[in-house]
């Protein structure tokens, strides 16, 4: 499973999403776009999302921390990567 997450350092939802991934022992690549306008544009192009976090699992944008929490709560977080 390949997980990517776009974050900003002051974002509590980003911290919540990373905490969820860490608790499940899932590795991820983090792109901190706090002061990175190019990174912010890339995030929008890849995910169509304008808020952080934006999470991509195996090349598929899944949304933000609420969507990740839902996948985790329903036991579908690992299944999403299949």
DATAVEN-V52650 format. One record per residue. N is the residue number from 1. RES is the residue in three letters. SS is DSSP state (hx for helix, st for strand, lp for the rest). PHI is phi in degrees with one decimal (* if undefined). D_LAST is the distance of its C-alpha to the last C-alpha in whole Angstrom. Layout:
BEGIN
[[N;RES;SS;PHI;D_LAST] [N;RES;SS;PHI;D_LAST]]
END
This chain:
BEGIN
[[1;UNK;lp;*;8] [2;UNK;lp;-114.1;11] [3;UNK;st;-115.1;12] [4;UNK;st;-124.4;16] [5;UNK;st;-141.4;18] [6;UNK;st;-91.8;22] [7;UNK;st;-136.7;24] [8;UNK;lp;-128.2;28] [9;UNK;lp;-65.5;30] [10;UNK;lp;-95.3;32] [11;UNK;lp;-88.8;29] [12;UNK;hx;-66.6;28] [13;UNK;hx;-70.1;25] [14;UNK;hx;-65.3;24] [15;UNK;hx;-63.1;25] [16;UNK;hx;-64.2;23] [17;UNK;hx;-64.5;20] [18;UNK;hx;-64.9;20] [19;UNK;hx;-63.1;22] [20;UNK;hx;-62.3;19] [21;UNK;hx;-62.9;16] [22;UNK;hx;-62.4;19] [23;UNK;hx;-63.4;20] [24;UNK;lp;-91.3;16] [25;UNK;lp;69.9;17] [26;UNK;lp;-94.0;14] [27;UNK;lp;-76.6;16] [28;UNK;lp;-151.5;16] [29;UNK;st;-102.0;18] [30;UNK;st;-103.6;21] [31;UNK;st;-113.9;23] [32;UNK;st;-81.8;26] [33;UNK;lp;-108.6;28] [34;UNK;lp;-51.4;31] [35;UNK;lp;-120.2;34] [36;UNK;lp;-119.7;32] [37;UNK;hx;-63.3;32] [38;UNK;hx;-63.0;31] [39;UNK;hx;-63.5;27] [40;UNK;hx;-65.3;28] [41;UNK;hx;-64.4;28] [42;UNK;hx;-59.8;25] [43;UNK;hx;-58.8;23] [44;UNK;hx;-63.3;25] [45;UNK;hx;-63.0;24] [46;UNK;hx;-78.7;20] [47;UNK;hx;-118.1;19] [48;UNK;lp;66.9;23] [49;UNK;lp;-92.9;23] [50;UNK;lp;-111.8;26] [51;UNK;lp;-108.7;26] [52;UNK;lp;-109.5;24] [53;UNK;lp;-79.1;22] [54;UNK;st;-120.3;19] [55;UNK;st;-117.6;16] [56;UNK;st;-123.8;13] [57;UNK;st;-117.9;10] [58;UNK;lp;49.0;9] [59;UNK;lp;81.5;12] [60;UNK;st;-109.6;11] [61;UNK;st;-64.6;14] [62;UNK;st;-107.9;14] [63;UNK;st;115.1;17] [64;UNK;lp;-111.5;19] [65;UNK;hx;-68.0;20] [66;UNK;hx;-65.2;20] [67;UNK;hx;-67.5;17] [68;UNK;hx;-64.5;15] [69;UNK;hx;-61.3;18] [70;UNK;hx;-64.3;17] [71;UNK;hx;-59.5;13] [72;UNK;hx;-67.0;14] [73;UNK;hx;-61.9;17] [74;UNK;lp;-87.7;15] [75;UNK;lp;78.1;13] [76;UNK;lp;-100.9;10] [77;UNK;hx;-62.4;10] [78;UNK;hx;-69.8;7] [79;UNK;hx;-66.2;5] [80;UNK;hx;-60.6;6] [81;UNK;lp;-83.7;4] [82;UNK;lp;-75.8;0]]
END
